[in-house]
Amino acid sequence: MYNSRKRIPVEYPTEMTAIWSCTKDDCNGWMRQRYSFEDSPVCAQCGSPMEASEKELPILYDSGLDRKAAEKSSKTKDPEPDGPLDDRT
């Protein structure tokens, strides 16, 4: 029996991210600046120097947090009440 379930593609939030891009015209190498270890890296694919630029990429979360927890913490939270937590006196 064949069960066809079409999954709705998940759209992850994106942001403009600082990257290093290869200066060689026929190379499409790039890397996120946040994950490079050098101040002026060379391309891992062709060995050419790289220049700073920006690219719209999906947001990466820390490995210690899962995506759902990070999304919950980024949403606005209700303000905490000014009074005591326990109303019984």
C-alpha positions as a printed Julia matrix, in Angstrom:
89×3 Matrix{Float64}:
  0.0    0.0     0.0
  1.28   3.47   -0.86
  0.62   6.33    1.52
  1.47   9.71    0.09
  2.03  12.42    2.67
  3.13  15.74    1.37
  5.1   17.52    4.02
  4.89  21.25    4.19
  8.39  22.68    3.77
  9.65  24.36    6.92
 10.81  27.93    6.45
 13.58  28.75    8.88
 14.12  32.37    9.92
 16.94  34.1     8.07
 19.09  37.16    8.69
 21.86  39.07    6.94
 25.07  37.35    8.03
 28.68  38.52    7.72
 30.66  36.11    5.54
 34.03  35.73    3.84
 33.63  35.18    0.08
 36.29  34.04   -2.37
 37.75  36.75   -4.64
 38.4   34.36   -7.54
 35.7   34.77  -10.23
 35.16  31.1   -11.03
 35.09  29.95   -7.37
 31.92  30.13   -5.27
 33.54  29.44   -1.89
 32.35  31.28    1.22
 32.24  30.83    5.01
 30.59  32.57    7.95
 32.89  35.11    9.6
 31.79  33.9    13.01
 33.24  30.44   12.34
 36.57  31.45   10.79
 39.72  31.28   12.88
 41.77  33.84   10.92
 41.42  37.6    10.42
 41.94  37.3     6.66
 41.36  33.67    5.62
 42.13  31.99    2.31
 39.58  29.96    0.37
 39.53  26.29    1.35
 38.57  25.28   -2.2
 41.06  27.19   -4.34
 43.5   28.93   -1.95
 42.66  32.49   -3.09
 42.27  35.36   -0.61
 38.78  36.09    0.71
 36.93  39.39    1.21
 34.24  40.38    3.69
 30.64  40.6     2.49
 27.1   39.7     3.59
 24.63  36.99    2.66
 21.11  36.15    3.83
 21.39  32.81    5.64
 19.33  30.77    8.1
 19.99  31.61   11.73
 22.22  29.11   13.53
 21.52  28.44   17.19
 23.97  27.3    19.86
 24.33  23.56   20.08
 23.43  23.69   23.78
 19.91  24.86   22.98
 17.48  23.22   20.68
 15.69  25.34   18.06
 12.29  25.31   19.79
 13.73  26.45   23.11
 15.65  29.25   21.4
 12.52  30.41   19.57
 10.53  30.43   22.81
 13.16  32.47   24.61
 13.38  34.98   21.76
  9.64  35.75   21.84
  8.41  38.53   24.08
  7.5   37.34   27.53
  4.72  38.57   29.79
  5.97  40.98   32.42
  6.28  39.46   35.87
  3.84  40.66   38.53
  5.06  43.31   40.95
  3.48  41.69   43.99
  4.53  38.63   45.97
  4.42  35.24   44.28
  2.26  33.74   47.01
 -0.92  35.7    47.85
 -1.57  33.67   51.04
 -0.66  35.65   54.12
